[in-house]
Amino acid sequence: MAQEEDTTLDSLIDEGLRAVLARRGEERRYVLPDVSVGGEGLQPEVRAAAWSELCSLAYEDRL
C-alpha cells in the first residue's frame, strides 16, 4: 500500500494513528510536570563555565 501511494510505511502508520486518535477524540497533549527546585542557579564558581566543563564536573566520579 505504501508503494502504491508513493509514501513510506512509517508515514502510513503515523497517518493511521492520527486518524484513530482523532476519531476517539483522545488527542491530548502531554504536559511535563514542573520539577523546578528553589535556589539561585549555578554556584558562583561555575556560572561562567562551558558546557563541557559542567559535564566533566557532574560526571567526574563516573568517567
C-alpha positions in Angstrom: 0.0 0.0 0.0 2.8 2.4 0.8 4.4 1.8 -2.6 1.0 2.3 -4.3 0.7 5.7 -2.5 4.3 6.6 -3.1 5.0 7.0 0.6 6.7 5.2 3.5 5.3 2.6 5.9 6.2 5.0 8.7 4.0 7.7 7.1 1.1 5.3 6.7 1.4 4.2 10.4 1.6 7.8 11.5 -1.4 8.8 9.4 -3.4 5.8 10.7 -2.6 6.5 14.3 -3.6 10.2 14.0 -6.9 9.1 12.4 -7.7 6.7 15.2 -6.8 9.3 17.9 -8.9 12.0 16.1 -11.9 9.6 15.8 -11.7 8.8 19.5 -11.3 12.4 20.5 -8.3 11.5 22.7 -5.7 13.8 21.2 -4.4 15.1 24.5 -1.0 16.7 24.8 1.3 15.5 27.5 2.4 18.3 29.8 5.7 17.9 31.6 5.3 18.3 35.3 7.1 21.2 36.9 10.0 19.8 38.8 11.7 23.1 39.5 13.7 23.4 42.7 14.4 26.5 44.7 17.7 28.2 44.6 19.9 30.8 42.9 21.0 28.7 39.9 24.6 27.6 39.4 27.2 28.2 42.1 29.3 31.3 41.5 32.5 29.4 40.8 30.9 27.6 37.8 28.5 30.2 36.4 30.9 31.1 33.5 31.9 27.5 32.8 31.5 26.0 29.4 29.0 23.1 29.0 31.9 20.6 28.6 33.3 21.7 32.0 29.9 21.4 33.7 29.6 17.8 32.3 33.1 16.9 33.5 32.2 18.2 37.0 28.8 16.4 37.0 30.2 13.1 35.9 33.8 13.2 37.2 33.3 10.2 39.5 31.7 8.1 36.8 34.2 8.5 34.0 
